[in-house]
Amino acid sequence: MKRRVLDRNCNIIQKVVDERMWALFRSHWQHTLTYWSGFFSFGLCLALLGPTVLDLRCQTQASLQGIIVVFFAQQFCLFVGSSVGGFFSKSLTCSLSSLASCTFIISVVFAFIPICRNLPMLAVAMAITGLAMGVIDTISNLQLVKLYQKDSTVFLQALHFFVGLGALLSPLIADPFLSETDCVLGNTTINSSTTMRHLRNKLAGRHVYNVSHIQLHTEGEVVTNVSYAFWIMALINLPVPIAVMVLMYRERILTCCSERSPRLLDGDTQMCTVKTQHGLEQTDVSSQGYPDPTDNTNMMNCCHLSKLKELPLSFFGIHIFGGLVLFFSDGIVGSYTGFVYTYAVASPMSLPHKMAGYLTSVFWASITVGRLASIPLSYRIKPVRLLIFNQVGVIVTLFLLLIFFQSSVFLFIGTCFLGLFISSIYPCMLAFTEDMLDYRGCATTVLVTFAGMGEMLLQLLAGTVINSYGSYSFLVCGSTFGCIGFTIFLVLLLVNHTHKKYTTAVTNTAAVAENPRANGALH
């Protein structure tokens, strides 16, 4: 009997939770879908440069070694954009204006890239997309955290699913327009489609290691259709800034909007009535302190210089160690996508170029599926438990790849599992860190910046090690990054325990100070 009652109560609780999450989404659906669409633009940019870089080399008639400037320009400016993105999020007005500008800039740059006829112009164009991507990354994550706060994990998982979806679709859209042979026709040019496929797969990982001995013509007739890929991507991305503009109109941010039309957040349902077997239960689905569009308060006030002395060391420790966890997590993603092809075609694996080229797509597909699967898991399992499970899964998978380093079948299986495990670390870490700090808003900007830095620096470090010690060191680097990241996460949990004790002591002291009579009565 007790078991039956317990099962019934569990079903009721689960239904209430589901109803509550759905009510939250209905209350903020237009904001949420707008940020998701912005991250779709981020994903389109993220994966488009690698497959098209050989055709862009032909278009600009640059050397294979010179094209690294384009990779560096985009990656470095992505890091810069992530760092400064927090300053564009001080209010809803500034956030949406920046988001609209950045997503529109991406479409404009996509349309402009086909007319870039030299390397400096292309590098500048890619640098601009990098800045726009960085700002989109920070703003979308930050605004969803501010909007949903303790319930943000589910919606952050969906947000990062869209970046995976964009990164998965982008190469598929570009593929029909890519040249099968060298697109600069010279007297002794490389016309082997196998050689060009090998180069494209290698450069898709955003590196030019071990290709310095290959010489491609820079003078001659250019034959490429890659322009159509960028124009199609510009059109696909164009609805995103339009959606942001519609949201700005609904929020009365645009000067042309009618003052009589109510703002979306003003009209949010403050309480949602959920029907259960025991009657009606009210669930709060308010905007949870969402910033007013006219509010000019800087969201970074929690880190204002005048308040630094009042903050405990654990506050800074949570920011630093939380950022370092994502530094190594995103570093694994960057280095794996960058060098898994190089590892697969080298001895002792020695896979055919065509088969090895599927590994990066398999990895991104598993990340996308993992984030989709993590959406329902996120409101049933606490972020800290998901983080522990996923990070242990990453380490175990990388060690198994080390053990079975000669098995091509397990390379594909391990790639799938690695993508599934590592997929939800980023969104869970954002939600968990902000929860530790009571959603002050600083942590998201810091974590996004650390993640971008890790993807850039650890990929460079892994490439240097692989170039010096061989392809097997690729897996050694990944396992090392995973172990260091998990160790730092354990330190983060210890720092969080210390921070909780500090905040509890401060809260108790403040309560006693506000009610001295009650304190005296207790004695």
C-alpha positions as CSV (number, residue, x, y, z in Angstrom):
1,M,0.0,0.0,0.0
2,K,2.8,2.4,1.0
3,R,4.6,1.5,-2.2
4,R,1.5,2.3,-4.3
5,V,1.0,5.7,-2.6
6,L,4.7,6.6,-3.0
7,D,4.6,5.7,-6.8
8,R,1.4,7.8,-7.2
9,N,3.0,10.8,-5.4
10,C,6.1,10.5,-7.6
11,N,3.9,10.6,-10.7
12,I,2.2,13.7,-9.4
13,I,5.5,15.4,-8.6
14,Q,6.8,14.5,-12.1
15,K,3.7,15.9,-13.7
16,V,3.8,19.1,-11.7
17,V,7.5,19.6,-12.7
18,D,6.7,19.0,-16.4
19,E,3.8,21.4,-16.2
20,R,5.9,23.9,-14.5
21,M,8.7,23.8,-17.1
22,W,6.2,24.0,-19.9
23,A,4.6,27.0,-18.2
24,L,8.0,28.7,-17.9
25,F,8.7,28.2,-21.6
26,R,5.2,29.5,-22.6
27,S,5.8,32.5,-20.4
28,H,9.1,33.4,-22.2
29,W,8.9,31.5,-25.5
30,Q,9.7,34.4,-27.8
31,H,12.8,35.4,-25.9
32,T,13.9,31.8,-25.6
33,L,13.5,30.9,-29.3
34,T,15.3,34.1,-30.3
35,Y,18.4,33.2,-28.2
36,W,18.2,29.7,-29.6
37,S,18.1,31.0,-33.2
38,G,21.1,33.2,-32.4
39,F,23.1,30.1,-31.3
40,F,22.1,28.4,-34.6
41,S,23.8,31.3,-36.4
42,F,26.8,30.7,-34.1
43,G,26.9,27.0,-35.2
44,L,26.7,27.9,-38.9
45,C,29.8,30.1,-38.6
46,L,31.7,27.7,-36.4
47,A,31.8,24.8,-38.9
48,L,31.7,26.6,-42.3
49,L,35.3,27.8,-42.6
50,G,37.0,24.5,-42.3
51,P,35.4,22.7,-45.3
52,T,35.5,25.7,-47.6
53,V,39.0,26.9,-46.8
54,L,40.6,25.3,-49.9
55,D,38.2,27.0,-52.2
56,L,38.7,30.3,-50.3
57,R,42.4,29.7,-50.8
58,C,41.8,29.5,-54.6
59,Q,39.5,32.5,-54.5
60,T,42.2,34.7,-52.8
61,Q,45.0,32.9,-54.6
62,A,46.9,32.5,-51.3
63,S,49.4,29.9,-50.3
64,L,48.3,26.9,-48.2
65,Q,50.6,28.1,-45.4
66,G,49.2,31.7,-45.5
67,I,45.6,30.5,-45.0
68,I,46.4,29.9,-41.3
69,V,46.0,33.7,-40.9
70,V,42.2,33.3,-41.6
71,F,41.9,30.5,-38.9
72,F,43.8,32.6,-36.3
73,A,41.8,35.8,-37.1
74,Q,38.4,34.1,-36.5
75,Q,39.5,32.1,-33.5
76,F,41.2,35.0,-31.7
77,C,38.4,37.4,-32.4
78,L,35.9,34.8,-31.1
79,F,37.8,34.8,-27.8
80,V,37.8,38.6,-27.8
81,G,34.1,38.8,-28.6
82,S,33.3,36.3,-25.7
83,S,35.4,38.4,-23.3
84,V,33.6,41.7,-24.1
85,G,30.2,40.2,-24.7
86,G,29.3,40.8,-21.0
87,F,29.5,44.5,-21.4
88,F,26.8,44.4,-24.1
89,S,24.4,42.6,-21.7
90,K,23.9,45.3,-19.0
91,S,20.3,45.6,-20.0
92,L,17.7,43.9,-22.3
93,T,17.8,46.8,-24.7
94,C,21.6,46.5,-25.1
95,S,21.5,42.7,-25.3
96,L,18.9,42.5,-28.0
97,S,20.4,45.4,-30.0
98,S,23.8,43.7,-29.9
99,L,22.3,40.3,-30.8
100,A,20.4,41.8,-33.8
101,S,23.5,43.6,-35.0
102,C,25.8,40.5,-34.7
103,T,23.4,38.1,-36.4
104,F,22.8,40.6,-39.2
105,I,26.6,41.2,-39.6
106,I,27.0,37.4,-40.0
107,S,24.6,37.4,-43.0
108,V,26.3,40.5,-44.5
109,V,29.8,39.0,-44.1
110,F,28.6,35.7,-45.6
111,A,27.4,37.6,-48.7
112,F,30.6,39.7,-48.8
113,I,33.1,36.8,-48.6
114,P,32.7,35.7,-52.2
115,I,34.0,39.1,-53.4
116,C,37.1,38.9,-51.1
117,R,39.9,38.5,-53.7
118,N,42.9,38.7,-51.4
119,L,43.9,37.2,-48.1
120,P,43.8,40.4,-45.9
121,M,40.2,41.1,-47.0
122,L,39.2,37.5,-46.1
123,A,41.1,37.6,-42.8
124,V,39.2,40.8,-41.8
125,A,35.9,39.3,-42.8
126,M,36.5,36.2,-40.7
127,A,37.7,38.3,-37.8
128,I,34.4,40.2,-37.9
129,T,32.4,37.0,-37.8
130,G,34.6,35.8,-34.9
131,L,33.7,39.0,-32.9
132,A,30.0,38.6,-33.7
133,M,30.1,34.9,-32.7
134,G,31.8,35.7,-29.4
135,V,29.2,38.4,-28.5
136,I,26.3,36.0,-29.5
137,D,27.8,33.3,-27.3
138,T,28.0,35.4,-24.2
139,I,24.7,37.2,-24.6
140,S,22.6,34.1,-25.4
141,N,24.0,32.1,-22.5
142,L,23.8,35.0,-20.1
143,Q,20.3,36.1,-20.9
144,L,18.9,32.6,-20.6
145,V,20.6,32.2,-17.2
146,K,19.1,35.5,-16.1
147,L,15.7,34.6,-17.5
148,Y,15.3,31.1,-16.0
149,Q,17.9,31.1,-13.1
150,K,17.5,27.8,-11.2
151,D,15.6,26.3,-14.1
152,S,18.1,27.4,-16.7
153,T,19.8,24.0,-17.1
154,V,17.1,22.6,-19.4
155,F,17.0,25.7,-21.6
156,L,20.8,25.9,-21.8
157,Q,20.9,22.3,-23.0
158,A,18.5,23.2,-25.8
159,L,20.6,26.4,-26.6
160,H,23.7,24.3,-27.0
161,F,21.8,21.8,-29.1
162,F,21.2,24.5,-31.6
163,V,24.9,25.3,-32.0
164,G,25.5,21.6,-32.6
165,L,22.7,21.6,-35.2
166,G,24.2,24.6,-37.0
167,A,27.7,23.0,-37.0
168,L,26.2,19.8,-38.3
169,L,24.2,21.4,-41.2
170,S,26.8,23.9,-42.3
171,P,29.2,21.5,-44.0
172,L,26.4,19.5,-45.6
173,I,25.1,22.7,-47.2
174,A,28.6,23.6,-48.4
175,D,29.6,20.2,-49.7
176,P,27.9,20.3,-53.2
177,F,29.7,23.5,-54.0
178,L,33.2,22.4,-53.0
179,S,35.9,21.7,-55.7
180,E,37.0,18.1,-56.1
181,T,40.4,19.1,-57.5
182,D,42.7,22.1,-57.1
183,C,40.6,25.0,-58.1
184,V,43.6,27.1,-59.3
185,L,44.4,25.6,-62.7
186,G,48.2,25.7,-63.4
187,N,50.6,23.7,-65.5
188,T,51.4,21.1,-62.9
189,T,48.6,21.5,-60.4
190,I,47.4,18.7,-58.2
191,N,44.3,17.3,-59.8
192,S,43.8,14.1,-57.6
193,S,40.4,14.2,-55.9
194,T,41.8,11.9,-53.2
195,T,44.7,14.3,-52.4
196,M,42.3,17.3,-52.3
197,R,39.9,15.4,-50.0
198,H,42.7,14.5,-47.7
199,L,43.8,18.2,-47.5
200,R,40.2,19.4,-47.0
201,N,39.7,16.9,-44.1
202,K,43.0,18.0,-42.5
203,L,42.2,21.7,-42.8
204,A,38.7,21.2,-41.6
205,G,40.3,20.7,-38.2
206,R,41.6,24.3,-38.4
207,H,45.3,23.5,-38.5
208,V,48.0,23.3,-41.2
209,Y,50.4,20.9,-39.5
210,N,52.2,18.5,-41.8
211,V,51.0,20.2,-45.0
212,S,54.0,22.5,-45.5
213,H,55.5,20.2,-48.0
214,I,52.5,20.4,-50.3
215,Q,52.7,23.2,-52.8
216,L,49.6,24.4,-54.5
217,H,49.5,27.0,-57.3
218,T,48.5,30.5,-56.5
219,E,48.5,31.8,-60.1
220,G,46.2,30.6,-62.8
221,E,42.5,30.4,-63.6
222,V,40.3,30.1,-60.6
223,V,37.4,27.6,-60.9
224,T,35.2,27.4,-57.8
225,N,31.5,27.6,-57.0
226,V,32.0,28.1,-53.2
227,S,30.3,31.6,-53.5
228,Y,26.9,29.9,-53.8
229,A,27.5,28.1,-50.4
230,F,28.1,31.4,-48.6
231,W,25.1,33.2,-50.3
232,I,22.8,30.3,-49.3
233,M,24.1,30.5,-45.7
234,A,23.5,34.3,-45.7
235,L,19.9,33.7,-46.7
236,I,19.4,30.9,-44.2
237,N,20.8,33.1,-41.4
238,L,18.8,36.2,-42.4
239,P,15.6,35.2,-40.5
240,V,17.6,35.3,-37.2
241,P,18.2,39.1,-37.1
242,I,14.6,39.5,-38.3
243,A,13.3,37.5,-35.3
244,V,15.4,39.6,-32.9
245,M,14.0,42.7,-34.4
246,V,10.4,41.4,-33.9
247,L,11.3,40.7,-30.3
248,M,12.7,44.2,-29.9
249,Y,9.4,45.5,-31.4
250,R,7.3,43.5,-28.9
251,E,9.5,44.8,-26.1
252,R,9.0,48.4,-27.3
253,I,12.7,48.8,-27.7
254,L,12.4,50.1,-31.2
255,T,11.3,53.8,-31.4
256,C,8.8,53.0,-34.1
257,C,6.7,50.7,-31.9
258,S,3.4,51.7,-30.4
259,E,3.4,52.8,-26.8
260,R,0.1,51.1,-26.3
261,S,1.4,47.7,-27.1
262,P,2.3,45.9,-23.8
263,R,5.8,44.5,-23.4
264,L,6.2,40.8,-23.3
265,L,7.7,40.6,-19.9
266,D,5.1,43.0,-18.5
267,G,2.4,40.6,-19.6
268,D,4.1,37.5,-18.2
269,T,1.9,35.3,-16.1
270,Q,3.1,35.6,-12.6
271,M,1.5,32.4,-11.3
272,C,0.6,29.2,-13.2
273,T,-2.2,27.0,-11.9
274,V,-1.3,23.3,-12.2
275,K,-4.0,20.8,-11.7
276,T,-3.1,17.7,-9.7
277,Q,-5.1,14.9,-8.1
278,H,-5.0,16.8,-4.8
279,G,-6.4,19.9,-6.2
280,L,-4.9,23.1,-7.7
281,E,-1.4,24.1,-7.1
282,Q,0.1,27.5,-8.0
283,T,3.6,27.5,-9.5
284,D,5.6,30.7,-9.8
285,V,6.6,31.4,-13.4
286,S,7.5,35.0,-13.1
287,S,10.3,36.7,-14.9
288,Q,12.5,36.1,-11.8
289,G,14.1,39.5,-11.8
290,Y,14.6,39.9,-15.5
291,P,16.1,43.3,-16.2
292,D,14.0,46.1,-17.4
293,P,14.8,47.3,-20.9
294,T,15.4,50.8,-19.7
295,D,17.6,49.7,-16.8
296,N,21.1,51.0,-17.1
297,T,22.5,49.0,-14.2
298,N,25.6,47.2,-15.3
299,M,25.2,43.5,-14.8
300,M,28.9,43.3,-13.8
301,N,28.2,45.3,-10.6
302,C,28.8,42.1,-8.6
303,C,32.5,42.5,-9.5
304,H,32.7,46.3,-9.0
305,L,36.0,47.4,-7.7
306,S,34.4,49.0,-4.6
307,K,32.9,45.7,-3.6
308,L,35.9,43.4,-4.2
309,K,37.2,43.8,-0.6
310,E,33.8,42.6,0.7
311,L,33.9,39.3,-1.3
312,P,35.4,36.1,0.1
313,L,38.2,34.3,-1.7
314,S,35.8,31.4,-2.4
315,F,33.8,33.8,-4.6
316,F,36.8,34.3,-6.9
317,G,37.7,30.7,-6.6
318,I,34.4,29.6,-8.0
319,H,34.9,31.8,-11.0
320,I,38.4,30.7,-11.6
321,F,38.0,26.9,-11.1
322,G,34.6,26.9,-12.9
323,G,36.3,28.6,-15.9
324,L,39.2,26.2,-15.8
325,V,36.8,23.2,-16.0
326,L,35.4,24.6,-19.2
327,F,38.9,25.6,-20.4
328,F,39.9,21.9,-20.5
329,S,36.5,20.6,-21.6
330,D,36.3,22.9,-24.6
331,G,40.0,22.3,-25.2
332,I,39.2,18.6,-25.6
333,V,36.4,19.4,-28.1
334,G,38.8,21.7,-30.1
335,S,41.7,19.4,-30.1
336,Y,39.6,16.3,-30.9
337,T,37.8,17.9,-33.9
338,G,41.1,19.4,-35.0
339,F,43.3,16.2,-35.0
340,V,41.1,13.1,-35.0
341,Y,41.4,12.9,-38.8
342,T,45.2,13.3,-38.6
343,Y,45.4,10.5,-36.0
344,A,43.1,8.2,-38.0
345,V,45.0,8.4,-41.3
346,A,48.4,8.0,-39.6
347,S,50.1,4.7,-38.6
348,P,49.0,2.4,-36.9
349,M,45.4,3.2,-37.6
350,S,45.9,4.1,-41.3
351,L,42.3,4.5,-42.3
352,P,41.4,5.5,-45.8
353,H,41.0,9.3,-46.3
354,K,37.3,9.1,-47.1
355,M,36.4,6.9,-44.0
356,A,38.6,9.0,-41.7
357,G,36.8,12.2,-42.9
358,Y,33.6,11.0,-41.3
359,L,35.0,11.1,-37.8
360,T,34.6,14.8,-37.3
361,S,31.0,14.6,-38.5
362,V,30.3,11.7,-36.2
363,F,31.7,13.6,-33.3
364,W,29.5,16.7,-33.9
365,A,26.5,14.5,-34.6
366,S,27.0,12.7,-31.2
367,I,27.4,16.1,-29.4
368,T,24.1,17.3,-31.0
369,V,22.3,14.1,-30.0
370,G,23.8,14.2,-26.5
371,R,22.6,17.7,-26.0
372,L,19.1,16.8,-27.2
373,A,19.0,13.8,-24.9
374,S,20.2,16.0,-22.0
375,I,17.2,18.3,-22.2
376,P,14.8,15.9,-20.4
377,L,17.6,14.6,-18.2
378,S,18.4,18.1,-16.9
379,Y,15.2,18.6,-14.9
380,R,15.4,15.1,-13.5
381,I,19.1,15.0,-12.5
382,K,20.9,17.8,-10.7
383,P,23.6,19.5,-12.8
384,V,26.4,18.5,-10.4
385,R,25.5,14.8,-10.8
386,L,25.4,15.2,-14.6
387,L,28.8,16.9,-14.5
388,I,30.4,14.1,-12.5
389,F,28.9,11.4,-14.6
390,N,29.9,13.1,-17.9
391,Q,33.4,14.0,-16.9
392,V,34.1,10.4,-15.6
393,G,32.6,9.2,-18.9
394,V,35.0,11.4,-20.9
395,I,38.0,10.2,-19.0
396,V,37.0,6.5,-19.3
397,T,36.3,6.9,-23.0
398,L,39.7,8.6,-23.7
399,F,41.6,5.9,-21.7
400,L,39.7,3.1,-23.7
401,L,40.7,4.9,-26.9
402,L,44.3,4.8,-25.6
403,I,44.1,1.0,-24.9
404,F,42.4,0.1,-28.2
405,F,44.5,2.5,-30.2
406,Q,44.8,0.0,-33.1
407,S,41.1,-0.7,-33.5
408,S,39.4,1.4,-36.2
409,V,35.9,0.1,-35.1
410,F,36.4,1.3,-31.5
411,L,37.7,4.7,-32.8
412,F,34.3,5.3,-34.2
413,I,32.5,3.9,-31.2
414,G,34.7,5.9,-28.8
415,T,34.2,9.1,-30.9
416,C,30.4,8.6,-30.5
417,F,30.6,8.1,-26.7
418,L,33.1,11.0,-26.2
419,G,30.7,13.3,-28.0
420,L,27.7,12.1,-25.9
421,F,29.6,12.5,-22.6
422,I,31.2,15.9,-23.3
423,S,28.1,17.4,-24.9
424,S,26.3,18.6,-21.8
425,I,29.3,19.7,-19.7
426,Y,29.3,23.3,-21.0
427,P,25.6,24.1,-20.3
428,C,25.6,22.2,-17.0
429,M,28.7,24.0,-15.8
430,L,27.1,27.4,-16.6
431,A,24.0,26.6,-14.6
432,F,25.9,25.0,-11.7
433,T,28.3,27.9,-11.3
434,E,25.6,30.5,-11.5
435,D,23.6,28.6,-9.0
436,M,26.6,28.6,-6.6
437,L,26.8,32.4,-6.9
438,D,23.1,33.1,-6.7
439,Y,22.8,34.2,-10.3
440,R,24.8,37.5,-10.0
441,G,25.6,37.4,-13.7
442,C,29.4,37.5,-13.6
443,A,30.1,33.8,-13.9
444,T,28.6,33.3,-17.3
445,T,30.9,35.9,-19.0
446,V,34.0,34.5,-17.2
447,L,33.1,30.9,-18.1
448,V,32.4,31.6,-21.7
449,T,35.7,33.5,-22.0
450,F,37.7,30.6,-20.4
451,A,36.0,28.1,-22.7
452,G,37.0,30.1,-25.8
453,M,40.5,30.5,-24.5
454,G,40.8,26.7,-23.9
455,E,39.6,25.8,-27.3
456,M,42.1,28.1,-28.9
457,L,45.2,27.4,-26.7
458,L,44.8,23.7,-26.0
459,Q,44.2,23.0,-29.7
460,L,47.5,24.8,-30.4
461,L,49.3,22.9,-27.7
462,A,47.9,19.5,-28.9
463,G,49.0,20.3,-32.5
464,T,52.5,21.2,-31.3
465,V,52.8,18.0,-29.3
466,I,51.5,15.8,-32.2
467,N,53.8,17.5,-34.6
468,S,56.8,16.7,-32.3
469,Y,55.9,13.3,-30.9
470,G,53.6,11.6,-33.4
471,S,49.9,10.9,-33.8
472,Y,49.6,8.7,-30.7
473,S,50.3,11.7,-28.5
474,F,46.9,13.0,-29.7
475,L,45.1,10.6,-27.3
476,V,47.6,11.2,-24.6
477,C,46.9,15.0,-24.7
478,G,43.1,14.3,-24.6
479,S,43.4,12.0,-21.6
480,T,45.6,14.5,-19.8
481,F,43.2,17.4,-20.4
482,G,40.3,15.2,-19.1
483,C,42.1,14.2,-15.9
484,I,43.2,17.8,-15.2
485,G,39.7,19.1,-15.8
486,F,38.1,16.6,-13.5
487,T,40.6,17.3,-10.7
488,I,39.9,21.0,-11.0
489,F,36.2,20.2,-10.8
490,L,36.7,18.3,-7.5
491,V,38.6,21.4,-6.2
492,L,35.6,23.5,-7.3
493,L,33.3,21.4,-5.2
494,L,35.5,21.9,-2.2
495,V,35.6,25.7,-2.8
496,N,31.8,25.7,-3.2
497,H,31.5,23.9,0.2
498,T,33.6,26.7,1.8
499,H,31.6,29.4,0.0
500,K,28.3,27.9,1.4
501,K,29.6,28.0,4.9
502,Y,30.6,31.6,4.5
503,T,27.2,32.7,3.0
504,T,25.4,30.8,5.8
505,A,27.4,32.6,8.4
506,V,26.8,36.0,6.8
507,T,23.1,35.3,6.5
508,N,22.8,34.3,10.2
509,T,24.8,37.3,11.3
510,A,22.6,39.6,9.3
511,A,19.4,38.0,10.7
512,V,20.7,38.4,14.3
513,A,21.6,42.1,13.6
514,E,18.1,42.8,12.2
515,N,16.3,41.2,15.2
516,P,18.4,41.8,18.3
517,R,15.4,41.3,20.7
518,A,14.8,37.8,19.4
519,N,18.5,37.2,19.9
520,G,18.4,38.4,23.4
521,A,15.3,36.2,24.2
522,L,17.2,33.2,23.0
523,H,19.9,33.8,25.6
